[in-house]
Amino acid sequence: MDNNSQATKTEEDKFEFSEELKQLVVERIKSIPSNLQISVGGSEYTKEEIMSHVQKGDDVGKQMAEIQLQFLKELTSGKIFQDE
């Protein structure tokens, strides 16, 4: 394995996809209207499909969790809803 591969692996390992995080993401997705499609990684999914991916902990589920975490961080930091 070269240095670039090791660096990428290290970055991926920093993201811990715990059961608590999965549950948080699933609960947030439940609040989305059922008739909306969610786009993750260039593909569209129903809310039920996204919840399934999150519960499995696969790549799509991890991407959705990262999106949700970023949103929450920006919301709590005040970046979202700041006066311009």
Stockholm file with secondary structure:
# STOCKHOLM 1.0

chainA/1-84         MDNNSQATKTEEDKFEFSEELKQLVVERIKSIPSNLQISVGGSEYTKEEIMSHVQKGDDVGKQMAEIQLQFLKELTSGKIFQDE
#=GR chainA/1-84 SS CCHHHHHHHHHHHTCCCCHHHHHHHHHHHHTSCTTCCEEETTEEECHHHHHHHHHHTCHHHHHHHHHHHHHHHHHHHTCTTCCC
#=GC SS_cons        CCHHHHHHHHHHHTCCCCHHHHHHHHHHHHTSCTTCCEEETTEEECHHHHHHHHHHTCHHHHHHHHHHHHHHHHHHHTCTTCCC
//
